[in-house]
Amino acid sequence: MGFGTKSSSPRPGAEGLVRDLVFERTGLVFDDAKLDLFAGKIAPLMKARGFDSYLDYYYLLKYDPASDQAWDDLIDALAVQETYFWREMDQIHGLAEKVIPELLSSRPGGRIKIWCAACATGEEPLTIAMRLNEENWFERAEIQIIATDASPAGLRKARAGLYSGRSFRSLPEELRDKYFTQEGKEWRVSHELSRRITWGRVNLLDERAVTDCASASVIFCRNVFIYFAADTIKKVVDSFSRHMIVPGFLFVGASESLLRATDDFELEEIGRAFVYTKRV
């Protein structure tokens, strides 16, 4: 998910109050140039509740004790669930070919926990499970994959396990046929693959929720930080660092850099990809 960078200019009206409240709660931000886009996304939610005032909507989100459903609807409306199978595969090949062997060498017989921290509709963790299964790692080691997202709608789709053609635009056909069964115009993931994933909802700014998930050897948090302000990135990465098992491996998107956000991780090359490592 994501939406620009936070502006330091004065808030341009009540819609700016809602925008800033979203930033405080989720870390997702619109700059003032994107405020019209933001207003367009929340307008149907306001209309459905009978509101014609951004201020009324703001009070609902901030003060109403029964606002949980309103927040769920808002996060779903703002979520950008653009993902697909077999995306940015150099990192996942590196996980299967380099990282898993290193972890098993450092902790023979130990469990390996992998957290996909922003899984959207589930293509990334399922891709990881496919790649590890192709190397027979599930037969040779105890591997746990946890996949979380902030969007309830994204998680519902992930749990349902039904995907359409665009999700398969990079997946080799033989793997699609091996791990999915066609149902009309969609494809259903096999139970053998889906059972490898534990799905859950986590807001990356919720320290308590992050604590349990981040006690992992491997974290994938890809194509998320491009939508966060610098202070938010640092807060999230610091929470990862506090809880990760050493050695720990943090994968971010190819266009993302953490070099200004943290000194806790070192950038290392594995195979044809880069990963942030925590070794002390």
C-alpha positions in Angstrom: 0.0 0.0 0.0 1.1 3.6 -0.2 0.6 7.1 -1.1 3.4 9.7 -1.5 5.3 11.6 1.2 4.1 13.6 4.2 3.9 17.3 3.7 5.1 19.9 6.2 2.7 22.6 4.9 -0.4 23.5 6.8 -3.3 21.1 6.5 -5.7 22.2 3.7 -9.0 21.7 5.4 -10.9 18.9 7.2 -9.8 16.3 4.6 -6.3 17.1 5.7 -7.3 16.1 9.3 -8.5 12.8 8.0 -5.3 12.4 5.9 -3.1 13.1 8.9 -5.1 10.7 11.1 -4.5 8.0 8.6 -0.8 8.8 8.8 -0.7 8.6 12.6 -2.6 5.3 12.6 -1.0 3.4 9.7 2.1 5.3 8.5 0.5 5.7 5.0 0.7 9.2 3.7 -0.5 11.5 1.0 1.3 14.8 0.2 -0.8 17.8 -0.5 -0.6 17.2 -4.3 -2.3 13.9 -3.8 -5.0 15.1 -1.4 -7.6 15.2 -4.1 -6.9 11.5 -4.9 -7.2 10.8 -1.2 -10.5 12.6 -1.0 -11.8 10.7 -4.0 -11.0 7.4 -2.3 -12.8 8.2 0.9 -15.8 9.9 -0.7 -17.8 6.7 -1.2 -17.1 5.7 2.4 -18.5 9.0 3.7 -21.5 8.7 1.4 -22.3 5.2 2.6 -22.5 6.5 6.1 -24.6 9.5 5.2 -21.8 12.1 5.8 -21.3 15.1 3.7 -18.7 16.6 6.0 -15.0 15.5 6.3 -15.1 16.7 9.9 -18.0 14.3 10.8 -16.0 11.5 9.2 -12.9 12.6 11.2 -14.8 12.5 14.4 -16.1 9.0 13.7 -12.6 7.7 13.0 -11.0 9.4 15.9 -13.5 9.4 18.7 -16.3 6.8 18.1 -15.7 3.7 20.1 -17.4 1.6 17.4 -15.1 2.9 14.6 -13.3 -0.4 13.9 -15.4 -1.3 10.9 -15.0 2.3 9.5 -11.2 1.9 9.8 -11.4 -1.5 8.1 -13.3 0.0 5.2 -10.9 2.9 5.0 -7.8 0.8 4.9 -9.3 -1.4 2.2 -10.1 1.6 0.2 -6.6 3.0 0.4 -4.8 -0.3 -0.1 -2.9 -0.8 -3.4 -2.9 -4.6 -3.8 -0.7 -4.7 -6.9 1.3 -7.9 -6.7 1.8 -11.2 -8.6 3.5 -14.6 -8.3 7.2 -14.9 -9.0 7.9 -11.2 -8.4 11.5 -10.0 -7.8 12.7 -13.6 -7.7 16.4 -13.0 -7.3 15.8 -12.4 -3.6 13.6 -15.5 -3.2 16.1 -17.7 -5.1 18.7 -16.3 -2.7 16.5 -17.3 0.2 16.2 -20.9 -1.0 19.8 -21.3 -2.2 21.8 -19.3 0.3 19.9 -18.1 3.4 18.1 -21.3 4.4 21.3 -23.4 4.2 23.2 -20.8 6.3 20.4 -20.7 8.9 20.4 -24.5 9.2 24.2 -24.6 9.5 24.1 -22.0 12.3 21.2 -23.7 14.2 21.1 -27.4 13.2 17.6 -28.8 13.9 16.2 -25.4 14.7 12.9 -24.0 13.3 13.1 -21.3 10.7 10.5 -18.6 10.9 9.8 -16.4 7.8 7.5 -13.4 8.1 6.0 -11.7 5.0 5.1 -8.4 6.7 2.9 -6.9 3.9 1.5 -9.8 2.0 -1.3 -8.0 0.2 -3.4 -10.7 -1.5 -1.0 -13.5 -0.7 1.1 -14.0 -3.9 4.4 -13.3 -2.2 4.2 -15.9 0.6 2.8 -18.5 -1.8 5.7 -17.8 -4.1 8.1 -18.3 -1.2 6.4 -21.6 -0.3 6.6 -22.8 -4.0 10.3 -22.0 -4.3 11.1 -23.7 -1.0 9.0 -26.7 -1.9 10.8 -27.0 -5.2 14.0 -27.4 -3.1 12.3 -29.9 -0.8 13.1 -27.7 2.2 9.8 -28.5 3.9 10.9 -32.1 4.0 14.3 -31.3 5.4 13.6 -28.6 7.9 10.9 -27.1 10.1 9.9 -23.9 8.3 7.1 -21.6 9.4 5.8 -18.9 7.0 3.6 -16.1 8.5 1.9 -13.7 6.2 0.2 -10.5 7.4 -1.3 -7.4 6.0 -3.3 -4.4 7.3 -6.1 -4.8 4.7 -8.9 -7.1 5.7 -10.1 -7.4 2.1 -6.6 -8.4 1.0 -6.4 -11.1 3.6 -9.8 -12.5 2.7 -8.6 -13.0 -0.8 -5.4 -14.6 0.4 -7.2 -17.0 2.6 -9.7 -17.9 -0.2 -6.8 -18.8 -2.4 -8.5 -17.9 -5.7 -6.4 -16.0 -8.3 -7.0 -14.6 -11.8 -4.8 -14.4 -14.8 -2.9 -11.2 -13.9 -1.5 -12.8 -10.8 0.2 -15.4 -13.0 1.9 -13.1 -15.5 5.4 -14.1 -14.3 4.8 -17.6 -12.9 6.2 -20.4 -15.1 3.2 -22.4 -16.6 4.5 -25.7 -15.2 4.4 -24.3 -11.7 0.9 -22.9 -12.2 -0.3 -26.3 -13.3 1.5 -28.0 -10.4 0.3 -25.9 -7.6 -3.1 -24.6 -8.8 -6.4 -26.0 -10.2 -8.4 -24.0 -12.6 -12.0 -23.1 -11.6 -13.7 -21.2 -14.3 -11.7 -18.1 -15.0 -9.7 -18.4 -11.8 -7.2 -20.7 -10.3 -7.3 -22.2 -6.8 -4.1 -22.8 -4.9 -3.5 -26.4 -3.7 -4.0 -27.3 -0.1 -0.4 -28.7 0.0 0.9 -25.1 -0.6 -1.7 -23.1 1.3 -1.2 -25.1 4.5 2.3 -23.8 4.7 1.1 -20.3 5.3 -0.4 -18.8 8.5 -2.4 -15.7 7.7 -2.9 -12.8 10.1 -3.6 -9.1 10.3 -0.9 -6.7 11.5 -0.4 -2.9 11.4 3.3 -2.3 11.1 3.0 0.6 13.6 1.5 -1.7 16.3 4.5 -2.7 18.3 2.7 -5.4 20.2 1.6 -7.2 17.0 5.0 -6.7 15.4 6.8 -8.3 18.4 5.3 -11.8 17.9 5.8 -11.8 14.1 9.3 -10.2 14.0 10.9 -12.9 16.2 11.9 -14.4 12.9 15.1 -15.3 11.0 13.7 -13.9 7.8 11.5 -10.9 7.2 10.1 -9.9 3.8 8.8 -6.3 3.8 9.0 -5.4 0.1 7.6 -2.4 -1.7 6.1 -0.9 1.5 8.7 1.6 2.7 8.4 3.6 -0.6 5.0 4.8 0.8 6.2 5.7 4.3 7.8 8.8 5.7 11.5 8.5 6.8 10.6 8.6 10.5 8.0 5.8 10.0 10.5 3.7 8.2 13.0 4.0 11.0 10.4 3.2 13.6 9.3 0.0 11.8 12.9 -1.1 11.0 13.9 -0.5 14.6 11.0 -2.7 15.8 12.2 -5.5 13.4 15.7 -5.2 14.7 14.7 -5.5 18.4 13.0 -8.8 17.9 14.7 -10.6 15.0 16.7 -13.7 15.6 20.4 -13.5 14.9 21.5 -14.1 12.2 18.5 -12.3 10.6 17.8 -11.4 7.0 15.5 -8.5 6.0 14.4 -8.3 2.4 13.0 -5.0 1.1 12.0 -4.0 -2.4 14.6 -3.5 -5.2 13.9 0.3 -5.2 14.1 0.7 -1.4 17.1 1.5 0.7 17.5 1.4 4.5 21.0 2.9 4.6 19.8 6.1 6.1 17.3 4.5 8.3 19.3 2.1 10.5 22.8 1.0 11.6 21.5 -2.3 12.9 21.6 -4.0 9.5 24.4 -4.5 6.9 23.7 -4.7 3.2 25.0 -8.0 1.8 24.9 -9.6 -1.7 23.4 -13.1 -1.9 23.5 -14.6 -5.3 22.1 -11.9 -7.7 20.2 -10.0 -5.0 20.8 -7.9 -1.9 19.6 -8.5 1.6 19.9 -6.5 4.9 21.5 -8.7 7.5 21.6 -8.6 11.3 24.5 -10.6 12.7 25.0 -9.2 16.2 
